[in-house]
Amino acid sequence: MAFKPLHDRVVVKRIQSEDKTKGGLIIPDSAKEKPAEGEVVAVGEGARKDSGELIPMSVKAGDRILFGKWSGTEVTLNGEELLIMKESDILGVIA
């Protein structure tokens, strides 16, 4: 990818949710919610303290994460729908 996020920004690709429930019911597109789970595609260098010291990022490319429902800004790069969000919008890393 030719896009590099700045500072404490993270580029995330949503992971699509299942089309069926555990009971086997098919969920129509109109009833689906956008997933709040994704894979980190790229990360910035990290934020800086007032002293200028770099705060390293807690996530790296390839991590699976959970994020808030309204987190990030949706963008389309090279025909792919992605989210750009601050690291603080990430709720946690899925192990």
Backbone as XML, in Angstrom:
<?xml version="1.0"?>
<chain id="A" units="angstrom">
  <residue number="1" name="MET">
    <atom name="N" x="0.846" y="-1.165" z="0.000"/>
    <atom name="CA" x="0.000" y="0.000" z="0.000"/>
    <atom name="C" x="0.897" y="1.236" z="0.000"/>
  </residue>
  <residue number="2" name="ALA">
    <atom name="N" x="0.485" y="2.250" z="-0.696"/>
    <atom name="CA" x="1.266" y="3.473" z="-0.840"/>
    <atom name="C" x="0.837" y="4.542" z="0.162"/>
  </residue>
  <residue number="3" name="PHE">
    <atom name="N" x="0.098" y="4.186" z="1.198"/>
    <atom name="CA" x="-0.384" y="5.142" z="2.177"/>
    <atom name="C" x="0.253" y="4.858" z="3.525"/>
  </residue>
  <residue number="4" name="LYS">
    <atom name="N" x="0.854" y="5.860" z="4.134"/>
    <atom name="CA" x="1.491" y="5.726" z="5.445"/>
    <atom name="C" x="0.804" y="6.689" z="6.402"/>
  </residue>
  <residue number="5" name="PRO">
    <atom name="N" x="0.133" y="6.176" z="7.449"/>
    <atom name="CA" x="-0.517" y="7.064" z="8.405"/>
    <atom name="C" x="0.509" y="7.833" z="9.235"/>
  </residue>
  <residue number="6" name="LEU">
    <atom name="N" x="0.118" y="9.007" z="9.698"/>
    <atom name="CA" x="1.005" y="9.846" z="10.492"/>
    <atom name="C" x="0.699" y="9.716" z="11.983"/>
  </residue>
  <residue number="7" name="HIS">
    <atom name="N" x="1.698" y="9.999" z="12.783"/>
    <atom name="CA" x="1.604" y="10.077" z="14.245"/>
    <atom name="C" x="0.977" y="8.823" z="14.845"/>
  </residue>
  <residue number="8" name="ASP">
    <atom name="N" x="-0.132" y="8.956" z="15.573"/>
    <atom name="CA" x="-0.742" y="7.797" z="16.242"/>
    <atom name="C" x="-1.974" y="7.289" z="15.487"/>
  </residue>
  <residue number="9" name="ARG">
    <atom name="N" x="-1.957" y="7.437" z="14.179"/>
    <atom name="CA" x="-3.068" y="6.955" z="13.345"/>
    <atom name="C" x="-2.809" y="5.505" z="12.922"/>
  </residue>
  <residue number="10" name="VAL">
    <atom name="N" x="-3.907" y="4.767" z="12.690"/>
    <atom name="CA" x="-3.857" y="3.360" z="12.304"/>
    <atom name="C" x="-4.807" y="3.155" z="11.125"/>
  </residue>
  <residue number="11" name="VAL">
    <atom name="N" x="-4.393" y="2.393" z="10.126"/>
    <atom name="CA" x="-5.253" y="2.032" z="8.995"/>
    <atom name="C" x="-5.757" y="0.613" z="9.260"/>
  </residue>
  <residue number="12" name="VAL">
    <atom name="N" x="-7.087" y="0.437" z="9.204"/>
    <atom name="CA" x="-7.717" y="-0.834" z="9.555"/>
    <atom name="C" x="-8.620" y="-1.301" z="8.428"/>
  </residue>
  <residue number="13" name="LYS">
    <atom name="N" x="-8.572" y="-2.597" z="8.154"/>
    <atom name="CA" x="-9.476" y="-3.229" z="7.195"/>
    <atom name="C" x="-10.496" y="-4.029" z="8.007"/>
  </residue>
  <residue number="14" name="ARG">
    <atom name="N" x="-11.790" y="-3.731" z="7.804"/>
    <atom name="CA" x="-12.834" y="-4.452" z="8.535"/>
    <atom name="C" x="-12.817" y="-5.933" z="8.176"/>
  </residue>
  <residue number="15" name="ILE">
    <atom name="N" x="-13.084" y="-6.769" z="9.159"/>
    <atom name="CA" x="-13.246" y="-8.204" z="8.933"/>
    <atom name="C" x="-14.737" y="-8.472" z="8.848"/>
  </residue>
  <residue number="16" name="GLN">
    <atom name="N" x="-15.168" y="-9.024" z="7.743"/>
    <atom name="CA" x="-16.596" y="-9.235" z="7.504"/>
    <atom name="C" x="-17.155" y="-10.268" z="8.472"/>
  </residue>
  <residue number="17" name="SER">
    <atom name="N" x="-18.370" y="-10.018" z="8.956"/>
    <atom name="CA" x="-19.030" y="-10.917" z="9.889"/>
    <atom name="C" x="-19.692" y="-12.075" z="9.141"/>
  </residue>
  <residue number="18" name="GLU">
    <atom name="N" x="-20.114" y="-13.042" z="9.907"/>
    <atom name="CA" x="-20.750" y="-14.230" z="9.335"/>
    <atom name="C" x="-22.102" y="-13.891" z="8.702"/>
  </residue>
  <residue number="19" name="ASP">
    <atom name="N" x="-22.478" y="-14.654" z="7.670"/>
    <atom name="CA" x="-23.768" y="-14.466" z="7.015"/>
    <atom name="C" x="-24.868" y="-15.273" z="7.699"/>
  </residue>
  <residue number="20" name="LYS">
    <atom name="N" x="-24.480" y="-16.161" z="8.623"/>
    <atom name="CA" x="-25.445" y="-17.004" z="9.326"/>
    <atom name="C" x="-25.247" y="-16.864" z="10.830"/>
  </residue>
  <residue number="21" name="THR">
    <atom name="N" x="-26.340" y="-17.077" z="11.567"/>
    <atom name="CA" x="-26.246" y="-17.118" z="13.019"/>
    <atom name="C" x="-25.762" y="-18.503" z="13.432"/>
  </residue>
  <residue number="22" name="LYS">
    <atom name="N" x="-25.457" y="-18.665" z="14.710"/>
    <atom name="CA" x="-25.028" y="-19.980" z="15.199"/>
    <atom name="C" x="-26.122" y="-21.017" z="15.026"/>
  </residue>
  <residue number="23" name="GLY">
    <atom name="N" x="-27.386" y="-20.572" z="15.027"/>
    <atom name="CA" x="-28.518" y="-21.478" z="14.849"/>
    <atom name="C" x="-28.795" y="-21.820" z="13.392"/>
  </residue>
  <residue number="24" name="GLY">
    <atom name="N" x="-28.065" y="-21.179" z="12.443"/>
    <atom name="CA" x="-28.222" y="-21.490" z="11.039"/>
    <atom name="C" x="-29.092" y="-20.527" z="10.254"/>
  </residue>
  <residue number="25" name="LEU">
    <atom name="N" x="-29.614" y="-19.481" z="10.901"/>
    <atom name="CA" x="-30.438" y="-18.509" z="10.188"/>
    <atom name="C" x="-29.554" y="-17.599" z="9.345"/>
  </residue>
  <residue number="26" name="ILE">
    <atom name="N" x="-29.988" y="-17.322" z="8.124"/>
    <atom name="CA" x="-29.247" y="-16.436" z="7.228"/>
    <atom name="C" x="-29.630" y="-14.993" z="7.532"/>
  </residue>
  <residue number="27" name="ILE">
    <atom name="N" x="-28.620" y="-14.138" z="7.714"/>
    <atom name="CA" x="-28.853" y="-12.731" z="8.029"/>
    <atom name="C" x="-28.854" y="-11.935" z="6.725"/>
  </residue>
  <residue number="28" name="PRO">
    <atom name="N" x="-29.957" y="-11.242" z="6.402"/>
    <atom name="CA" x="-29.979" y="-10.434" z="5.176"/>
    <atom name="C" x="-29.084" y="-9.206" z="5.322"/>
  </residue>
  <residue number="29" name="ASP">
    <atom name="N" x="-28.589" y="-8.685" z="4.198"/>
    <atom name="CA" x="-27.695" y="-7.520" z="4.208"/>
    <atom name="C" x="-28.310" y="-6.323" z="4.908"/>
  </residue>
  <residue number="30" name="SER">
    <atom name="N" x="-29.628" y="-6.151" z="4.790"/>
    <atom name="CA" x="-30.287" y="-4.994" z="5.389"/>
    <atom name="C" x="-30.283" y="-5.054" z="6.919"/>
  </residue>
  <residue number="31" name="ALA">
    <atom name="N" x="-30.092" y="-6.227" z="7.495"/>
    <atom name="CA" x="-30.112" y="-6.376" z="8.955"/>
    <atom name="C" x="-28.712" y="-6.444" z="9.560"/>
  </residue>
  <residue number="32" name="LYS">
    <atom name="N" x="-27.709" y="-6.494" z="8.724"/>
    <atom name="CA" x="-26.337" y="-6.601" z="9.229"/>
    <atom name="C" x="-25.836" y="-5.254" z="9.720"/>
  </residue>
  <residue number="33" name="GLU">
    <atom name="N" x="-25.043" y="-5.304" z="10.775"/>
    <atom name="CA" x="-24.351" y="-4.116" z="11.247"/>
    <atom name="C" x="-22.918" y="-4.190" z="10.757"/>
  </residue>
  <residue number="34" name="LYS">
    <atom name="N" x="-22.281" y="-3.033" z="10.624"/>
    <atom name="CA" x="-20.879" y="-3.035" z="10.234"/>
    <atom name="C" x="-20.066" y="-3.659" z="11.357"/>
  </residue>
  <residue number="35" name="PRO">
    <atom name="N" x="-19.153" y="-4.547" z="11.026"/>
    <atom name="CA" x="-18.377" y="-5.198" z="12.077"/>
    <atom name="C" x="-17.454" y="-4.225" z="12.798"/>
  </residue>
  <residue number="36" name="ALA">
    <atom name="N" x="-17.243" y="-4.479" z="14.083"/>
    <atom name="CA" x="-16.351" y="-3.656" z="14.895"/>
    <atom name="C" x="-15.047" y="-4.407" z="15.134"/>
  </residue>
  <residue number="37" name="GLU">
    <atom name="N" x="-14.731" y="-5.299" z="14.218"/>
    <atom name="CA" x="-13.496" y="-6.081" z="14.295"/>
    <atom name="C" x="-12.739" y="-5.856" z="13.000"/>
  </residue>
  <residue number="38" name="GLY">
    <atom name="N" x="-11.426" y="-5.749" z="13.096"/>
    <atom name="CA" x="-10.646" y="-5.503" z="11.898"/>
    <atom name="C" x="-9.207" y="-5.958" z="12.036"/>
  </residue>
  <residue number="39" name="GLU">
    <atom name="N" x="-8.498" y="-5.816" z="10.935"/>
    <atom name="CA" x="-7.078" y="-6.156" z="10.885"/>
    <atom name="C" x="-6.296" y="-4.883" z="10.593"/>
  </residue>
  <residue number="40" name="VAL">
    <atom name="N" x="-5.248" y="-4.664" z="11.368"/>
    <atom name="CA" x="-4.413" y="-3.483" z="11.183"/>
    <atom name="C" x="-3.602" y="-3.665" z="9.912"/>
  </residue>
  <residue number="41" name="VAL">
    <atom name="N" x="-3.686" y="-2.684" z="9.013"/>
    <atom name="CA" x="-2.966" y="-2.724" z="7.745"/>
    <atom name="C" x="-1.657" y="-1.934" z="7.836"/>
  </residue>
  <residue number="42" name="ALA">
    <atom name="N" x="-1.709" y="-0.758" z="8.480"/>
    <atom name="CA" x="-0.520" y="0.089" z="8.612"/>
    <atom name="C" x="-0.652" y="0.939" z="9.868"/>
  </residue>
  <residue number="43" name="VAL">
    <atom name="N" x="0.483" y="1.308" z="10.444"/>
    <atom name="CA" x="0.490" y="2.161" z="11.639"/>
    <atom name="C" x="1.469" y="3.308" z="11.452"/>
  </residue>
  <residue number="44" name="GLY">
    <atom name="N" x="1.210" y="4.406" z="12.154"/>
    <atom name="CA" x="2.122" y="5.540" z="12.140"/>
    <atom name="C" x="3.276" y="5.309" z="13.106"/>
  </residue>
  <residue number="45" name="GLU">
    <atom name="N" x="4.120" y="6.322" z="13.273"/>
    <atom name="CA" x="5.284" y="6.209" z="14.158"/>
    <atom name="C" x="4.895" y="6.193" z="15.624"/>
  </residue>
  <residue number="46" name="GLY">
    <atom name="N" x="3.837" y="6.885" z="15.973"/>
    <atom name="CA" x="3.422" y="7.020" z="17.358"/>
    <atom name="C" x="3.275" y="8.494" z="17.709"/>
  </residue>
  <residue number="47" name="ALA">
    <atom name="N" x="2.645" y="8.754" z="18.831"/>
    <atom name="CA" x="2.444" y="10.128" z="19.294"/>
    <atom name="C" x="3.726" y="10.624" z="19.959"/>
  </residue>
  <residue number="48" name="ARG">
    <atom name="N" x="3.776" y="11.919" z="20.201"/>
    <atom name="CA" x="4.928" y="12.517" z="20.879"/>
    <atom name="C" x="4.470" y="13.188" z="22.168"/>
  </residue>
  <residue number="49" name="LYS">
    <atom name="N" x="5.293" y="13.039" z="23.201"/>
    <atom name="CA" x="5.045" y="13.737" z="24.463"/>
    <atom name="C" x="5.395" y="15.199" z="24.267"/>
  </residue>
  <residue number="50" name="ASP">
    <atom name="N" x="5.046" y="16.039" z="25.251"/>
    <atom name="CA" x="5.381" y="17.460" z="25.189"/>
    <atom name="C" x="6.891" y="17.674" z="25.108"/>
  </residue>
  <residue number="51" name="SER">
    <atom name="N" x="7.645" y="16.729" z="25.668"/>
    <atom name="CA" x="9.105" y="16.835" z="25.640"/>
    <atom name="C" x="9.688" y="16.446" z="24.286"/>
  </residue>
  <residue number="52" name="GLY">
    <atom name="N" x="8.849" y="15.910" z="23.383"/>
    <atom name="CA" x="9.315" y="15.489" z="22.064"/>
    <atom name="C" x="9.637" y="14.011" z="21.982"/>
  </residue>
  <residue number="53" name="GLU">
    <atom name="N" x="9.584" y="13.322" z="23.112"/>
    <atom name="CA" x="9.875" y="11.889" z="23.149"/>
    <atom name="C" x="8.755" y="11.105" z="22.460"/>
  </residue>
  <residue number="54" name="LEU">
    <atom name="N" x="9.138" y="10.125" z="21.653"/>
    <atom name="CA" x="8.179" y="9.320" z="20.894"/>
    <atom name="C" x="7.532" y="8.267" z="21.790"/>
  </residue>
  <residue number="55" name="ILE">
    <atom name="N" x="6.201" y="8.169" z="21.736"/>
    <atom name="CA" x="5.465" y="7.111" z="22.437"/>
    <atom name="C" x="5.204" y="6.015" z="21.406"/>
  </residue>
  <residue number="56" name="PRO">
    <atom name="N" x="5.807" y="4.828" z="21.567"/>
    <atom name="CA" x="5.639" y="3.775" z="20.556"/>
    <atom name="C" x="4.197" y="3.274" z="20.485"/>
  </residue>
  <residue number="57" name="MET">
    <atom name="N" x="3.819" y="2.772" z="19.312"/>
    <atom name="CA" x="2.475" y="2.243" z="19.094"/>
    <atom name="C" x="2.329" y="0.883" z="19.788"/>
  </residue>
  <residue number="58" name="SER">
    <atom name="N" x="1.115" y="0.596" z="20.265"/>
    <atom name="CA" x="0.828" y="-0.674" z="20.939"/>
    <atom name="C" x="0.396" y="-1.756" z="19.961"/>
  </residue>
  <residue number="59" name="VAL">
    <atom name="N" x="0.014" y="-1.361" z="18.746"/>
    <atom name="CA" x="-0.421" y="-2.326" z="17.743"/>
    <atom name="C" x="0.547" y="-2.302" z="16.563"/>
  </residue>
  <residue number="60" name="LYS">
    <atom name="N" x="0.515" y="-3.376" z="15.778"/>
    <atom name="CA" x="1.368" y="-3.457" z="14.587"/>
    <atom name="C" x="0.546" y="-4.032" z="13.442"/>
  </residue>
  <residue number="61" name="ALA">
    <atom name="N" x="1.046" y="-3.902" z="12.241"/>
    <atom name="CA" x="0.356" y="-4.437" z="11.066"/>
    <atom name="C" x="0.137" y="-5.940" z="11.248"/>
  </residue>
  <residue number="62" name="GLY">
    <atom name="N" x="-1.074" y="-6.389" z="10.935"/>
    <atom name="CA" x="-1.418" y="-7.803" z="11.059"/>
    <atom name="C" x="-2.209" y="-8.131" z="12.318"/>
  </residue>
  <residue number="63" name="ASP">
    <atom name="N" x="-2.231" y="-7.237" z="13.314"/>
    <atom name="CA" x="-2.999" y="-7.475" z="14.542"/>
    <atom name="C" x="-4.491" y="-7.437" z="14.249"/>
  </residue>
  <residue number="64" name="ARG">
    <atom name="N" x="-5.251" y="-8.321" z="14.913"/>
    <atom name="CA" x="-6.719" y="-8.275" z="14.857"/>
    <atom name="C" x="-7.183" y="-7.477" z="16.048"/>
  </residue>
  <residue number="65" name="ILE">
    <atom name="N" x="-8.043" y="-6.494" z="15.798"/>
    <atom name="CA" x="-8.454" y="-5.579" z="16.859"/>
    <atom name="C" x="-9.959" y="-5.431" z="16.934"/>
  </residue>
  <residue number="66" name="LEU">
    <atom name="N" x="-10.434" y="-4.904" z="18.071"/>
    <atom name="CA" x="-11.807" y="-4.475" z="18.232"/>
    <atom name="C" x="-11.788" y="-2.966" z="18.393"/>
  </residue>
  <residue number="67" name="PHE">
    <atom name="N" x="-12.769" y="-2.298" z="17.793"/>
    <atom name="CA" x="-12.837" y="-0.840" z="17.889"/>
    <atom name="C" x="-14.283" y="-0.420" z="18.073"/>
  </residue>
  <residue number="68" name="GLY">
    <atom name="N" x="-14.482" y="0.814" z="18.499"/>
    <atom name="CA" x="-15.827" y="1.342" z="18.746"/>
    <atom name="C" x="-16.656" y="1.417" z="17.482"/>
  </residue>
  <residue number="69" name="LYS">
    <atom name="N" x="-17.957" y="1.354" z="17.650"/>
    <atom name="CA" x="-18.900" y="1.340" z="16.526"/>
    <atom name="C" x="-18.756" y="2.557" z="15.619"/>
  </residue>
  <residue number="70" name="TRP">
    <atom name="N" x="-18.496" y="3.739" z="16.184"/>
    <atom name="CA" x="-18.416" y="4.959" z="15.394"/>
    <atom name="C" x="-16.979" y="5.440" z="15.226"/>
  </residue>
  <residue number="71" name="SER">
    <atom name="N" x="-16.007" y="4.568" z="15.433"/>
    <atom name="CA" x="-14.602" y="4.962" z="15.361"/>
    <atom name="C" x="-14.118" y="5.120" z="13.933"/>
  </residue>
  <residue number="72" name="GLY">
    <atom name="N" x="-13.199" y="6.039" z="13.747"/>
    <atom name="CA" x="-12.486" y="6.166" z="12.496"/>
    <atom name="C" x="-13.217" y="6.898" z="11.391"/>
  </residue>
  <residue number="73" name="THR">
    <atom name="N" x="-12.472" y="7.120" z="10.317"/>
    <atom name="CA" x="-12.969" y="7.765" z="9.108"/>
    <atom name="C" x="-12.871" y="6.764" z="7.970"/>
  </residue>
  <residue number="74" name="GLU">
    <atom name="N" x="-13.967" y="6.526" z="7.278"/>
    <atom name="CA" x="-13.968" y="5.567" z="6.175"/>
    <atom name="C" x="-13.360" y="6.202" z="4.938"/>
  </residue>
  <residue number="75" name="VAL">
    <atom name="N" x="-12.435" y="5.492" z="4.306"/>
    <atom name="CA" x="-11.805" y="5.942" z="3.068"/>
    <atom name="C" x="-11.722" y="4.762" z="2.110"/>
  </residue>
  <residue number="76" name="THR">
    <atom name="N" x="-11.569" y="5.065" z="0.829"/>
    <atom name="CA" x="-11.360" y="4.029" z="-0.178"/>
    <atom name="C" x="-10.005" y="4.283" z="-0.825"/>
  </residue>
  <residue number="77" name="LEU">
    <atom name="N" x="-9.095" y="3.322" z="-0.689"/>
    <atom name="CA" x="-7.762" y="3.408" z="-1.283"/>
    <atom name="C" x="-7.556" y="2.212" z="-2.190"/>
  </residue>
  <residue number="78" name="ASN">
    <atom name="N" x="-7.223" y="2.465" z="-3.435"/>
    <atom name="CA" x="-7.010" y="1.398" z="-4.421"/>
    <atom name="C" x="-8.211" y="0.451" z="-4.498"/>
  </residue>
  <residue number="79" name="GLY">
    <atom name="N" x="-9.419" y="1.008" z="-4.391"/>
    <atom name="CA" x="-10.637" y="0.206" z="-4.502"/>
    <atom name="C" x="-10.968" y="-0.591" z="-3.252"/>
  </residue>
  <residue number="80" name="GLU">
    <atom name="N" x="-10.248" y="-0.405" z="-2.167"/>
    <atom name="CA" x="-10.467" y="-1.159" z="-0.935"/>
    <atom name="C" x="-10.989" y="-0.208" z="0.144"/>
  </residue>
  <residue number="81" name="GLU">
    <atom name="N" x="-12.070" y="-0.610" z="0.831"/>
    <atom name="CA" x="-12.635" y="0.224" z="1.886"/>
    <atom name="C" x="-11.848" y="0.010" z="3.177"/>
  </residue>
  <residue number="82" name="LEU">
    <atom name="N" x="-11.332" y="1.110" z="3.724"/>
    <atom name="CA" x="-10.514" y="1.054" z="4.928"/>
    <atom name="C" x="-10.981" y="2.096" z="5.924"/>
  </residue>
  <residue number="83" name="LEU">
    <atom name="N" x="-10.511" y="1.980" z="7.157"/>
    <atom name="CA" x="-10.774" y="2.956" z="8.206"/>
    <atom name="C" x="-9.451" y="3.545" z="8.663"/>
  </residue>
  <residue number="84" name="ILE">
    <atom name="N" x="-9.431" y="4.847" z="8.908"/>
    <atom name="CA" x="-8.274" y="5.487" z="9.517"/>
    <atom name="C" x="-8.738" y="6.006" z="10.867"/>
  </residue>
  <residue number="85" name="MET">
    <atom name="N" x="-8.071" y="5.562" z="11.934"/>
    <atom name="CA" x="-8.476" y="5.954" z="13.282"/>
    <atom name="C" x="-7.266" y="6.205" z="14.156"/>
  </residue>
  <residue number="86" name="LYS">
    <atom name="N" x="-7.481" y="6.886" z="15.258"/>
    <atom name="CA" x="-6.428" y="7.073" z="16.238"/>
    <atom name="C" x="-6.260" y="5.774" z="17.032"/>
  </residue>
  <residue number="87" name="GLU">
    <atom name="N" x="-5.067" y="5.577" z="17.531"/>
    <atom name="CA" x="-4.815" y="4.363" z="18.325"/>
    <atom name="C" x="-5.727" y="4.318" z="19.552"/>
  </residue>
  <residue number="88" name="SER">
    <atom name="N" x="-6.066" y="5.461" z="20.094"/>
    <atom name="CA" x="-6.929" y="5.502" z="21.291"/>
    <atom name="C" x="-8.351" y="5.023" z="21.008"/>
  </residue>
  <residue number="89" name="ASP">
    <atom name="N" x="-8.773" y="4.941" z="19.737"/>
    <atom name="CA" x="-10.092" y="4.429" z="19.371"/>
    <atom name="C" x="-10.143" y="2.903" z="19.416"/>
  </residue>
  <residue number="90" name="ILE">
    <atom name="N" x="-8.985" y="2.269" z="19.490"/>
    <atom name="CA" x="-8.919" y="0.807" z="19.520"/>
    <atom name="C" x="-9.210" y="0.326" z="20.934"/>
  </residue>
  <residue number="91" name="LEU">
    <atom name="N" x="-10.162" y="-0.607" z="21.064"/>
    <atom name="CA" x="-10.549" y="-1.120" z="22.375"/>
    <atom name="C" x="-9.621" y="-2.209" z="22.864"/>
  </residue>
  <residue number="92" name="GLY">
    <atom name="N" x="-9.082" y="-3.012" z="21.955"/>
    <atom name="CA" x="-8.190" y="-4.093" z="22.369"/>
    <atom name="C" x="-7.731" y="-4.920" z="21.185"/>
  </residue>
  <residue number="93" name="VAL">
    <atom name="N" x="-6.722" y="-5.760" z="21.454"/>
    <atom name="CA" x="-6.160" y="-6.667" z="20.457"/>
    <atom name="C" x="-6.679" y="-8.068" z="20.751"/>
  </residue>
  <residue number="94" name="ILE">
    <atom name="N" x="-7.131" y="-8.766" z="19.712"/>
    <atom name="CA" x="-7.634" y="-10.138" z="19.862"/>
    <atom name="C" x="-6.442" y="-11.090" z="19.762"/>
  </residue>
  <residue number="95" name="ALA">
    <atom name="N" x="-6.251" y="-11.877" z="20.790"/>
    <atom name="CA" x="-5.102" y="-12.809" z="20.825"/>
    <atom name="C" x="-5.398" y="-14.085" z="20.053"/>
  </residue>
</chain>
